[in-house]
Amino acid sequence: MLSSVLNSEKAISVNIQIMRAFVQLRHIVIEHAELKREVNALRKQTEERFEIVFAVLDKLVSEDKGAGSKIGFIESK
């Protein structure tokens, strides 16, 4: 781009550096997308596992606790 307008060694060098920067930026974006997919996959796995744990905890909490006998000292009148 710049080297097509300015025909000098400096312009060519700057143009090459710009292209290298864009190539590096592209690699970073690709790596970031892969990392994001991996994190989402891990998040889905852990959410599924914790869903099971929370379902069991909800079941335990919702069970009727009044069916058992009272424990402790009962004062007679």
Backbone as numpy.savetxt, mean C-alpha at the origin, in Angstrom:
# Nx Ny Nz CAx CAy CAz Cx Cy Cz
16.56 18.49 -29.95 15.74 19.68 -29.95 16.61 20.93 -29.95
17.33 21.08 -28.86 18.21 22.25 -28.77 19.33 22.17 -29.79
19.83 20.95 -30.01 20.94 20.79 -30.96 20.48 21.03 -32.41
19.18 20.89 -32.67 18.71 21.17 -34.03 18.63 22.67 -34.28
18.47 23.45 -33.21 18.42 24.91 -33.36 19.83 25.50 -33.28
20.58 25.06 -32.29 21.94 25.54 -32.11 22.91 24.42 -32.47
23.71 24.63 -33.47 24.63 23.59 -33.93 25.98 23.78 -33.25
26.05 23.34 -31.97 27.31 23.43 -31.24 27.46 22.21 -30.35
28.69 21.97 -29.91 28.97 20.83 -29.03 28.20 20.96 -27.72
28.13 22.17 -27.19 27.43 22.42 -25.93 25.94 22.08 -26.06
25.33 22.51 -27.17 23.91 22.23 -27.39 23.66 20.73 -27.51
24.51 20.03 -28.21 24.38 18.58 -28.37 24.53 17.89 -27.02
25.50 18.32 -26.22 25.73 17.75 -24.89 24.51 17.96 -23.99
23.96 19.16 -24.00 22.79 19.46 -23.18 21.60 18.61 -23.63
21.43 18.48 -24.94 20.33 17.68 -25.48 20.45 16.23 -25.05
21.64 15.68 -25.06 21.87 14.29 -24.63 21.53 14.14 -23.15
21.93 15.10 -22.33 21.63 15.05 -20.89 20.12 15.11 -20.65
19.42 15.93 -21.43 17.97 16.02 -21.29 17.32 14.68 -21.62
17.75 14.05 -22.69 17.20 12.75 -23.09 17.48 11.69 -22.02
18.68 11.71 -21.44 19.02 10.75 -20.38 18.13 10.98 -19.14
17.87 12.23 -18.85 17.00 12.54 -17.71 15.59 12.00 -17.94
15.07 12.16 -19.16 13.74 11.64 -19.46 13.71 10.11 -19.41
14.77 9.46 -19.85 14.84 7.99 -19.78 14.85 7.54 -18.32
15.63 8.22 -17.48 15.66 7.87 -16.05 14.29 8.09 -15.42
13.65 9.19 -15.76 12.32 9.48 -15.22 11.33 8.39 -15.63
11.43 7.93 -16.85 10.54 6.86 -17.32 10.78 5.58 -16.53
12.04 5.23 -16.26 12.34 4.04 -15.47 11.79 4.17 -14.05
11.90 5.33 -13.47 11.40 5.55 -12.11 9.88 5.38 -12.08
9.19 5.92 -13.07 7.73 5.80 -13.11 7.32 4.35 -13.26
8.02 3.59 -14.09 7.71 2.17 -14.28 7.94 1.40 -12.99
9.07 1.66 -12.32 9.36 0.98 -11.05 8.33 1.35 -9.99
7.91 2.61 -9.99 6.92 3.06 -9.02 5.58 2.36 -9.24
5.21 2.18 -10.50 3.95 1.50 -10.81 4.00 0.04 -10.35
5.13 -0.62 -10.55 5.28 -2.00 -10.11 5.21 -2.08 -8.59
5.87 -1.16 -7.92 5.85 -1.13 -6.46 4.44 -0.89 -5.95
3.70 -0.01 -6.60 2.33 0.26 -6.20 1.46 -0.98 -6.35
1.64 -1.73 -7.43 0.88 -2.97 -7.63 1.20 -3.98 -6.53
2.48 -4.10 -6.18 2.87 -5.05 -5.13 2.29 -4.65 -3.78
2.32 -3.37 -3.46 1.76 -2.90 -2.19 0.26 -3.15 -2.14
-0.43 -2.91 -3.24 -1.87 -3.17 -3.28 -2.17 -4.65 -3.11
-1.36 -5.51 -3.70 -1.56 -6.95 -3.54 -1.36 -7.36 -2.08
-0.32 -6.84 -1.44 -0.09 -7.15 -0.03 -1.22 -6.62 0.85
-1.68 -5.42 0.54 -2.78 -4.82 1.31 -4.03 -5.69 1.19
-4.31 -6.19 0.00 -5.49 -7.03 -0.20 -5.37 -8.31 0.62
-4.18 -8.93 0.62 -3.97 -10.15 1.39 -4.20 -9.90 2.88
-3.63 -8.83 3.40 -3.77 -8.58 4.84 -5.20 -8.20 5.19
-5.89 -7.47 4.32 -7.28 -7.13 4.59 -8.14 -8.38 4.64
-7.89 -9.33 3.73 -8.65 -10.58 3.74 -8.39 -11.35 5.03
-7.14 -11.40 5.46 -6.81 -12.14 6.69 -7.45 -11.47 7.92
-7.39 -10.14 7.97 -7.97 -9.45 9.11 -9.49 -9.48 9.08
-10.09 -9.60 7.89 -11.53 -9.74 7.80 -11.98 -10.99 8.54
-11.24 -12.08 8.37 -11.56 -13.33 9.06 -11.43 -13.15 10.56
-10.36 -12.50 11.00 -10.14 -12.28 12.43 -11.26 -11.43 13.02
-11.63 -10.36 12.32 -12.69 -9.49 12.83 -14.04 -10.21 12.84
-14.29 -11.06 11.87 -15.55 -11.82 11.86 -15.63 -12.74 13.07
-14.53 -13.41 13.39 -14.51 -14.30 14.56 -14.67 -13.50 15.84
-13.99 -12.36 15.93 -14.14 -11.52 17.13 -15.57 -11.02 17.29
-16.19 -10.61 16.20 -17.58 -10.16 16.27 -18.50 -11.28 16.74
-18.24 -12.49 16.26 -19.05 -13.64 16.68 -18.87 -13.90 18.17
-17.64 -13.83 18.64 -17.39 -14.06 20.07 -18.04 -12.99 20.94
-18.01 -11.76 20.50 -18.59 -10.67 21.29 -20.10 -10.74 21.28
-20.68 -11.17 20.17 -22.14 -11.17 20.06 -22.81 -12.38 20.72
-22.04 -13.37 21.14 -22.63 -14.54 21.80 -23.30 -14.12 23.10
-24.40 -14.78 23.43 -25.15 -14.45 24.63 -24.37 -14.89 25.87
-24.05 -13.94 26.70 -23.28 -14.24 27.91 -24.17 -14.39 29.14
-25.47 -14.15 29.02 -26.39 -14.23 30.15 -26.82 -15.65 30.48
-26.49 -16.62 29.67 -26.93 -17.99 29.88 -26.19 -18.68 31.03
-25.01 -18.24 31.38 -24.22 -18.87 32.44 -24.66 -18.42 33.82
-24.19 -19.15 34.85 -24.53 -18.78 36.21 -23.58 -17.69 36.70
-24.05 -16.93 37.67 -23.23 -15.85 38.22 -22.15 -16.43 39.12
-21.01 -15.80 39.06 -19.88 -16.25 39.87 -19.63 -15.18 40.94
-19.39 -15.63 42.17 -19.06 -14.69 43.23 -19.90 -14.91 44.47
-19.73 -14.04 45.43 -20.41 -14.14 46.71 -21.82 -13.60 46.58
-22.79 -14.39 47.03 -24.18 -13.95 47.01 -24.59 -13.74 48.46
-24.96 -12.54 48.77 -25.32 -12.19 50.13 -26.75 -12.64 50.41
-26.92 -13.37 51.49 -28.28 -13.81 51.85 -28.95 -12.75 52.70
-30.25 -12.64 52.57 -30.99 -11.59 53.30 -31.65 -12.09 54.52
